[in-house]
Amino acid sequence: MKKCRHTIRWVVSLLIFFLSSFVQNSSAQVAAYSIKNGRMYIQMEKGLKTAAIDSFIAENELEDLDLKNFIQSNNTDSLKKLGWKVEINNESFFIISKAFEPFGNINNTVNRMLLKEKTVPIFPATNNGISIGVNRFRNKYPFAVDDSVVTFFLRNNKNAGHVMLAGSFNNWDPNILSMRLTDSGWIAFVKLGAGKYWYKFIADGNWMVDNDNQLKENDGLGNINSVYFKPNVVFNLNGFTNAKKVFLAGSFNNWKPNELTMNKTAIGWSLPLYLAKGTHTYKFIVDGKWIRDEQNTEKLPDGHGDFNSVIRIGQPHLFELRGFENARTVLLSGSFNGWKADELMMRKTSSGWELPYTLGPGNYEYKFLVDGKWITDPDNLMKSANSANSILIVDPNYTFRLKGFKDAKNVFLAGDFNNWDPKAYAMKKEGDDWVFPVHLFAGKHLYKFLVDGKWINDPANPLWEQNEYGTGNSILWIGR
């Protein structure tokens, strides 16, 4: 049964991949899959060219479904004979659905095509909006890491005949990663980049979580998986060997003082973590006393007359303000540092002011504080409503596009990626279209457009779900 559930996981991974691939270009003709409440769905625009339909059918082995005949004649007989239900069928597109058959019965071609192997993980390791990850094991040490190779370890279970390892890093394939028996359990070596992963062990065909791993998550399909974070930074505090408790706190965990317990070592204290790209400030808490990292020379004001230590992961973005040569002080502030007005002092140059600041992929707002006066970036045309803040998109991976409203005076984009702010993302006119580029984390996103004060769903996107106001929200899936 667990093997069946993980096969379903591959199916969902495949469906999300196709769905994100087609919906990311809202002006393209759509042919996609989705899944809901135990049913699989196929949706397709009727305007697809014959070559595109043929390619779609051939690639997914859908000859038995007779989609071309249905599109041309609107005759649903061949679909109904195969157990498919017509959910929507209008002039523009159709959606058909079918309940999942037991996975032991895969003689039907339509079911077989869903089981074809793909190398698309259910989520990417890093593009998932996670800012911090810390492993929590009991009864065994965290998995050993040698450069990029992680040693997964299943304690005991020495009576098992064979043990396999499967996870989001190998598309949950139960036949690839064999584990080797040692004197204390089973091990397997996996090369991983920094980030978050799901995994399970398969002992003699039985899927099982890692009972020594306290981190577990539901995948949304009723399966519980163990969670592992491949670290990319190790915090070390030398000395203080007589301390009873040492914690790490910083901007990455909202400065919670008792959450990240450090491990005692022969020379002090240590804690490996996964941190997302960006600039992070932190301190240690030694038996209740806050101290900065004296081994780290990078620091920023903490707003209380002292300093926080700083760690930067990734490449810096150079903020520049031209002019203002007579200004005494210029500071940078934005959503990336909690709008602190006394932290990021800019450096004076021959042509103005500048400050390199490391940011991860994302959507940010910012301003400059010139001798106590807030101003937007005069060289950045992308601003929020009423020019309140300048907008910076780092590594945009999707462009929203609204067609059919060429005479609109103003159009805004709002969604779960900007806290549904109706005036933050002013879309720009591009020909007759309205566009706005953003960075979106992998997974599902909800959004709407605000056209001359009126909320509308995306007319080019048939995917939507109901909201609490009964007006619906458009749905967008982003793959890796």
C-alpha positions as CSV (number, residue, x, y, z in Angstrom):
1,M,0.0,0.0,0.0
2,K,2.8,2.4,0.8
3,K,4.5,1.6,-2.5
4,C,1.1,2.5,-4.2
5,R,1.0,5.8,-2.4
6,H,4.4,6.7,-3.5
7,T,3.5,5.8,-7.1
8,I,0.7,8.3,-6.7
9,R,3.3,10.8,-5.5
10,W,5.2,10.3,-8.8
11,V,1.9,10.9,-10.6
12,V,1.3,14.2,-8.7
13,S,4.9,15.3,-9.5
14,L,4.3,14.6,-13.1
15,L,1.0,16.4,-13.1
16,I,2.4,19.5,-11.4
17,F,5.3,19.5,-13.8
18,F,3.0,19.6,-16.9
19,L,0.6,22.0,-15.3
20,S,3.3,24.5,-14.4
21,S,4.9,24.2,-17.8
22,F,1.8,25.1,-19.7
23,V,0.2,27.7,-17.3
24,Q,3.5,29.7,-17.0
25,N,2.8,31.1,-20.4
26,S,-0.8,32.3,-20.1
27,S,-1.0,33.3,-23.7
28,A,-0.1,29.8,-24.9
29,Q,-2.7,27.2,-25.8
30,V,-3.2,24.8,-22.8
31,A,-2.9,21.1,-22.5
32,A,-2.4,20.0,-19.0
33,Y,-3.2,17.6,-16.1
34,S,-4.4,18.2,-12.6
35,I,-5.6,16.0,-9.7
36,K,-8.3,16.6,-7.1
37,N,-10.2,14.4,-4.6
38,G,-8.9,11.1,-6.0
39,R,-9.7,11.9,-9.7
40,M,-7.3,12.7,-12.5
41,Y,-8.1,15.5,-14.9
42,I,-7.1,16.4,-18.4
43,Q,-7.8,19.9,-19.7
44,M,-7.1,21.1,-23.3
45,E,-7.9,24.2,-25.3
46,K,-9.8,23.3,-28.5
47,G,-7.8,25.7,-30.5
48,L,-4.7,23.6,-30.4
49,K,-3.1,22.8,-33.8
50,T,-3.4,19.2,-35.0
51,A,0.4,18.8,-34.8
52,A,0.3,19.8,-31.1
53,I,-2.6,17.4,-30.4
54,D,-0.8,14.6,-32.1
55,S,2.4,15.3,-30.1
56,F,0.5,15.4,-26.9
57,I,-1.3,12.1,-27.6
58,A,1.9,10.4,-28.8
59,E,4.0,11.6,-25.9
60,N,1.5,10.4,-23.3
61,E,0.2,7.3,-25.1
62,L,-3.4,8.5,-25.2
63,E,-4.4,6.8,-28.5
64,D,-7.1,4.8,-26.7
65,L,-8.7,8.0,-25.5
66,D,-9.6,9.2,-29.0
67,L,-9.2,12.8,-28.1
68,K,-9.0,14.0,-31.7
69,N,-12.4,12.6,-32.5
70,F,-13.9,14.2,-29.4
71,I,-12.4,17.6,-30.3
72,Q,-13.6,17.4,-33.9
73,S,-17.1,15.9,-33.3
74,N,-17.9,16.7,-29.7
75,N,-19.0,13.0,-29.4
76,T,-18.3,11.8,-25.9
77,D,-19.1,8.1,-26.4
78,S,-15.4,7.0,-26.6
79,L,-14.6,8.9,-23.5
80,K,-17.5,7.5,-21.5
81,K,-16.7,3.9,-22.5
82,L,-13.3,4.3,-20.9
83,G,-14.8,5.7,-17.7
84,W,-14.1,9.4,-18.3
85,K,-16.5,12.1,-17.3
86,V,-16.9,15.4,-19.2
87,E,-16.6,18.1,-16.5
88,I,-16.5,21.2,-18.8
89,N,-17.1,21.4,-22.5
90,N,-17.5,24.8,-24.2
91,E,-16.3,26.5,-27.3
92,S,-12.8,27.3,-25.9
93,F,-11.7,24.3,-23.9
94,F,-12.8,21.1,-22.2
95,I,-11.9,19.3,-18.9
96,I,-12.4,15.6,-18.5
97,S,-11.9,13.5,-15.4
98,K,-11.6,9.9,-14.2
99,A,-11.3,8.3,-10.8
100,F,-8.0,6.6,-10.2
101,E,-8.0,2.8,-10.8
102,P,-6.1,0.6,-8.4
103,F,-2.5,0.7,-9.3
104,G,-2.3,-3.0,-9.7
105,N,-4.5,-2.6,-12.8
106,I,-2.5,-0.7,-15.3
107,N,-3.4,-2.5,-18.5
108,N,-5.2,0.6,-19.7
109,T,-2.9,2.8,-21.7
110,V,-4.2,6.0,-20.1
111,N,-3.2,4.7,-16.7
112,R,0.2,3.4,-18.0
113,M,1.1,6.9,-19.3
114,L,0.8,8.3,-15.8
115,L,3.4,5.8,-14.5
116,K,6.1,6.7,-17.0
117,E,9.4,7.6,-15.2
118,K,10.1,11.2,-14.9
119,T,13.1,12.9,-13.2
120,V,11.0,15.7,-11.7
121,P,11.2,15.9,-7.9
122,I,8.0,16.7,-6.0
123,F,9.6,20.0,-5.0
124,P,13.0,21.5,-5.7
125,A,15.6,21.5,-3.0
126,T,15.9,25.3,-2.6
127,N,13.2,27.2,-4.5
128,N,10.5,26.6,-1.9
129,G,10.4,29.7,0.3
130,I,12.2,28.1,3.2
131,S,14.6,30.5,5.0
132,I,16.0,28.0,7.6
133,G,16.3,24.3,8.2
134,V,17.8,22.5,11.1
135,N,17.9,18.7,11.6
136,R,16.6,17.0,14.8
137,F,17.7,13.5,15.4
138,R,17.5,11.3,18.5
139,N,19.4,8.1,19.3
140,K,21.9,8.8,16.5
141,Y,24.0,11.6,15.2
142,P,22.9,13.7,12.2
143,F,23.8,12.2,8.9
144,A,27.5,12.6,8.2
145,V,28.3,15.0,5.3
146,D,31.5,14.9,3.3
147,D,31.5,17.8,0.9
148,S,28.3,17.2,-1.1
149,V,27.9,13.5,-0.2
150,V,25.4,12.7,2.6
151,T,25.5,9.4,4.4
152,F,21.9,8.3,5.1
153,F,21.8,6.0,8.1
154,L,19.0,3.6,9.2
155,R,19.8,2.4,12.8
156,N,19.4,-1.3,13.6
157,N,16.9,-3.3,11.4
158,K,19.8,-5.8,10.8
159,N,17.4,-8.7,10.3
160,A,16.1,-7.1,7.0
161,G,17.1,-8.9,3.9
162,H,17.5,-5.7,1.8
163,V,16.9,-2.0,2.4
164,M,16.4,0.7,-0.1
165,L,16.3,4.5,0.2
166,A,13.9,6.7,-1.7
167,G,13.0,10.4,-1.6
168,S,12.4,13.6,-3.4
169,F,16.0,13.5,-4.5
170,N,15.4,10.4,-6.8
171,N,11.7,10.9,-7.7
172,W,10.8,8.3,-5.0
173,D,12.1,5.4,-7.1
174,P,12.3,2.4,-4.8
175,N,14.8,0.5,-7.0
176,I,17.7,2.9,-7.4
177,L,19.5,3.4,-4.0
178,S,20.4,0.2,-2.2
179,M,21.6,0.6,1.4
180,R,24.6,-1.4,2.7
181,L,24.5,-3.3,6.0
182,T,27.0,-2.3,8.6
183,D,27.6,-3.4,12.2
184,S,25.0,-0.8,13.5
185,G,22.5,-0.5,10.7
186,W,22.2,0.4,7.0
187,I,23.9,3.2,5.1
188,A,23.6,4.8,1.6
189,F,25.6,7.6,0.1
190,V,23.7,10.4,-1.8
191,K,25.2,13.5,-3.4
192,L,23.0,16.4,-2.6
193,G,23.0,20.2,-2.9
194,A,22.0,22.3,0.1
195,G,18.3,22.4,0.7
196,K,15.3,20.4,2.0
197,Y,14.5,16.8,1.1
198,W,11.9,14.2,1.9
199,Y,12.9,10.6,2.3
200,K,11.8,7.1,3.5
201,F,13.5,3.7,3.9
202,I,12.1,0.5,2.3
203,A,12.9,-2.6,4.3
204,D,12.0,-5.8,2.6
205,G,9.4,-3.9,0.5
206,N,7.9,-2.1,3.5
207,W,8.0,1.7,3.3
208,M,9.0,3.3,6.7
209,V,9.8,6.7,8.0
210,D,13.1,7.3,9.9
211,N,11.9,6.9,13.6
212,D,15.1,8.5,14.8
213,N,14.3,11.7,12.9
214,Q,12.0,14.1,14.7
215,L,11.2,16.0,11.6
216,K,8.3,14.6,9.6
217,E,5.8,16.2,7.2
218,N,2.5,15.3,5.5
219,D,2.9,15.6,1.8
220,G,-0.8,16.6,1.3
221,L,-1.7,13.1,0.0
222,G,-1.9,11.3,3.3
223,N,1.7,10.2,3.4
224,I,4.1,11.1,6.3
225,N,7.7,11.6,5.2
226,S,10.9,12.2,7.1
227,V,12.6,15.5,6.4
228,Y,16.3,16.2,6.0
229,F,18.1,19.5,5.5
230,K,21.4,19.4,3.8
231,P,23.4,22.2,5.6
232,N,25.3,24.9,3.9
233,V,26.6,26.7,7.0
234,V,28.0,25.7,10.4
235,F,27.8,28.2,13.3
236,N,30.6,27.7,15.8
237,L,31.2,29.3,19.2
238,N,34.5,28.4,20.7
239,G,35.0,28.4,24.4
240,F,32.2,28.6,27.0
241,T,32.7,24.9,27.8
242,N,31.2,25.5,31.3
243,A,28.0,26.9,29.9
244,K,24.8,25.0,30.6
245,K,22.8,26.1,27.6
246,V,23.8,27.9,24.4
247,F,21.3,28.9,21.7
248,L,21.5,30.6,18.3
249,A,19.0,33.3,17.3
250,G,18.8,35.6,14.3
251,S,16.8,37.2,11.6
252,F,16.3,33.7,10.1
253,N,14.1,32.5,13.0
254,N,12.6,35.9,14.0
255,W,15.1,36.1,16.9
256,K,13.4,33.3,18.9
257,P,15.7,32.9,21.9
258,N,15.1,29.2,22.9
259,E,14.5,27.5,19.5
260,L,18.0,26.6,18.0
261,T,19.9,24.7,20.6
262,M,23.6,24.4,19.9
263,N,25.5,21.2,20.4
264,K,28.4,20.9,22.8
265,T,31.8,20.0,21.3
266,A,35.3,19.4,22.7
267,I,36.2,23.1,22.1
268,G,32.9,24.9,22.4
269,W,29.5,24.8,20.7
270,S,28.3,24.1,17.1
271,L,25.2,24.0,15.0
272,P,24.9,23.1,11.3
273,L,22.0,24.7,9.4
274,Y,20.5,25.2,6.0
275,L,20.0,28.9,5.3
276,A,18.5,30.4,2.2
277,K,20.4,32.9,0.1
278,G,20.5,36.4,1.6
279,T,21.9,38.5,4.4
280,H,21.3,37.1,7.9
281,T,22.1,38.7,11.3
282,Y,22.5,36.6,14.4
283,K,23.8,36.3,18.0
284,F,24.5,33.6,20.5
285,I,22.7,33.3,23.8
286,V,25.0,31.8,26.5
287,D,23.1,30.9,29.7
288,G,20.7,33.8,29.0
289,K,23.3,36.4,27.9
290,W,23.3,37.6,24.3
291,I,26.7,37.9,22.7
292,R,27.8,38.4,19.1
293,D,30.2,36.1,17.2
294,E,33.7,37.5,18.0
295,Q,35.2,35.2,15.3
296,N,33.1,37.0,12.7
297,T,34.3,40.5,11.8
298,E,31.1,41.4,9.8
299,K,28.6,43.2,11.9
300,L,25.6,45.5,11.7
301,P,24.0,47.8,14.4
302,D,21.4,46.0,16.5
303,G,19.5,49.1,17.4
304,H,20.4,48.8,21.1
305,G,23.9,50.3,21.1
306,D,25.6,47.1,20.1
307,F,26.0,45.0,17.0
308,N,24.7,41.8,15.4
309,S,27.0,39.4,13.6
310,V,26.3,39.0,9.9
311,I,26.5,36.1,7.5
312,R,25.9,36.5,3.7
313,I,25.0,33.6,1.4
314,G,24.9,34.3,-2.4
315,Q,25.9,37.2,-4.6
316,P,25.4,40.9,-3.5
317,H,23.1,43.3,-5.2
318,L,24.6,46.8,-5.5
319,F,22.2,49.5,-4.4
320,E,23.1,52.9,-5.8
321,L,21.8,56.4,-5.3
322,R,23.2,58.9,-7.7
323,G,23.8,62.5,-6.6
324,F,23.1,63.9,-3.1
325,E,26.8,64.7,-2.8
326,N,26.1,67.2,0.0
327,A,24.1,64.7,2.1
328,R,25.7,63.8,5.5
329,T,24.2,60.3,5.9
330,V,22.3,58.0,3.6
331,L,20.8,54.8,4.7
332,L,19.1,51.9,2.9
333,S,16.0,50.3,4.3
334,G,13.5,47.8,3.0
335,S,11.4,44.7,3.4
336,F,14.6,42.6,3.4
337,N,15.7,44.1,6.7
338,G,12.4,44.8,8.4
339,W,12.6,48.4,7.4
340,K,15.2,49.2,10.0
341,A,16.2,52.8,9.6
342,D,19.5,52.7,11.4
343,E,21.2,49.5,10.1
344,L,22.4,49.8,6.5
345,M,24.6,52.8,6.2
346,M,25.5,53.6,2.5
347,R,29.1,54.5,1.4
348,K,29.8,57.8,-0.3
349,T,31.3,57.6,-3.8
350,S,32.4,60.2,-6.4
351,S,29.0,60.1,-8.0
352,G,26.7,59.5,-5.1
353,W,26.1,56.6,-2.6
354,E,26.3,52.8,-2.8
355,L,25.9,49.7,-0.7
356,P,26.3,46.0,-1.8
357,Y,23.8,43.9,0.0
358,T,23.3,40.2,-0.5
359,L,19.7,39.2,-1.4
360,G,18.2,35.8,-2.3
361,P,15.7,35.5,-5.1
362,G,12.5,37.3,-4.2
363,N,10.3,40.4,-4.5
364,Y,11.4,43.4,-2.3
365,E,10.4,47.0,-1.6
366,Y,13.0,49.6,-0.4
367,K,13.7,53.3,0.1
368,F,16.7,55.5,0.9
369,L,16.8,57.7,4.0
370,V,18.7,60.9,3.1
371,D,19.5,63.1,6.1
372,G,16.4,61.8,7.7
373,K,14.2,62.2,4.6
374,W,12.7,59.1,2.9
375,I,12.9,59.0,-0.9
376,T,12.3,56.3,-3.5
377,D,15.0,55.3,-6.0
378,P,14.9,58.0,-8.7
379,D,16.6,55.6,-11.2
380,N,14.2,52.7,-10.6
381,L,10.9,53.1,-12.6
382,M,9.3,50.2,-10.8
383,K,7.4,51.5,-7.8
384,S,4.4,50.6,-5.7
385,A,1.2,52.5,-5.9
386,N,1.5,56.3,-5.4
387,S,5.3,55.8,-5.7
388,A,5.4,54.8,-2.0
389,N,8.3,52.4,-2.3
390,S,10.7,51.3,-5.0
391,I,10.4,47.7,-6.1
392,L,13.2,45.2,-6.7
393,I,12.7,41.8,-8.2
394,V,15.7,39.5,-7.8
395,D,15.9,36.7,-10.3
396,P,12.3,36.9,-11.7
397,N,11.1,33.6,-13.0
398,Y,7.6,34.4,-14.1
399,T,5.9,37.3,-15.9
400,F,2.2,37.9,-15.3
401,R,0.4,39.1,-18.5
402,L,-3.1,40.5,-18.8
403,K,-4.6,40.8,-22.3
404,G,-7.8,42.5,-23.4
405,F,-7.7,45.6,-21.3
406,K,-5.7,48.0,-23.5
407,D,-7.9,51.0,-22.5
408,A,-7.5,50.5,-18.8
409,K,-6.0,53.4,-16.9
410,N,-4.2,51.3,-14.2
411,V,-3.8,47.6,-13.5
412,F,-2.4,46.0,-10.3
413,L,-1.4,42.5,-9.5
414,A,-2.1,41.0,-6.1
415,G,-1.7,37.5,-4.7
416,D,-0.3,35.3,-1.9
417,F,3.2,36.3,-3.0
418,N,2.7,40.0,-1.9
419,N,0.2,39.5,0.9
420,W,-2.7,40.5,-1.4
421,D,-1.6,44.1,-1.3
422,P,-3.9,45.8,-3.9
423,K,-1.6,48.7,-4.6
424,A,1.9,47.3,-4.4
425,Y,2.5,45.8,-7.9
426,A,1.5,48.3,-10.5
427,M,1.6,46.5,-13.9
428,K,3.2,48.1,-16.9
429,K,1.8,48.6,-20.3
430,E,3.5,46.6,-23.0
431,G,1.8,47.1,-26.3
432,D,-1.8,46.3,-25.6
433,D,-0.9,44.0,-22.7
434,W,-0.2,44.6,-19.0
435,V,2.8,42.8,-17.6
436,F,4.6,42.4,-14.3
437,P,7.7,40.1,-13.7
438,V,8.0,38.5,-10.3
439,H,10.0,35.7,-8.5
440,L,7.7,32.9,-7.4
441,F,8.7,30.0,-5.2
442,A,7.8,26.5,-6.4
443,G,4.3,25.3,-5.7
444,K,0.8,26.7,-5.9
445,H,0.0,30.4,-6.0
446,L,-3.3,32.4,-5.9
447,Y,-3.7,35.7,-7.7
448,K,-6.0,38.3,-9.2
449,F,-5.8,41.5,-11.2
450,L,-7.3,44.9,-10.1
451,V,-8.3,46.7,-13.2
452,D,-9.4,50.3,-12.7
453,G,-10.5,49.4,-9.2
454,K,-12.3,46.2,-10.1
455,W,-11.0,42.8,-9.1
456,I,-11.0,40.2,-11.9
457,N,-9.6,36.7,-12.3
458,D,-7.1,36.0,-15.1
459,P,-9.3,35.5,-18.2
460,A,-6.6,33.6,-20.0
461,N,-6.2,31.0,-17.1
462,P,-9.1,28.5,-16.7
463,L,-7.6,27.3,-13.3
464,W,-9.2,28.8,-10.3
465,E,-10.6,28.0,-6.9
466,Q,-13.3,29.6,-4.7
467,N,-12.4,32.1,-2.0
468,E,-14.3,33.3,1.1
469,Y,-15.9,36.2,-0.9
470,G,-17.4,33.8,-3.5
471,T,-15.5,35.6,-6.3
472,G,-12.7,33.0,-6.8
473,N,-8.9,33.3,-7.3
474,S,-6.8,32.3,-10.3
475,I,-4.4,29.4,-9.6
476,L,-0.8,29.2,-10.8
477,W,1.6,26.3,-10.4
478,I,5.3,27.0,-10.5
479,G,7.7,24.0,-11.1
480,R,11.4,23.9,-10.4
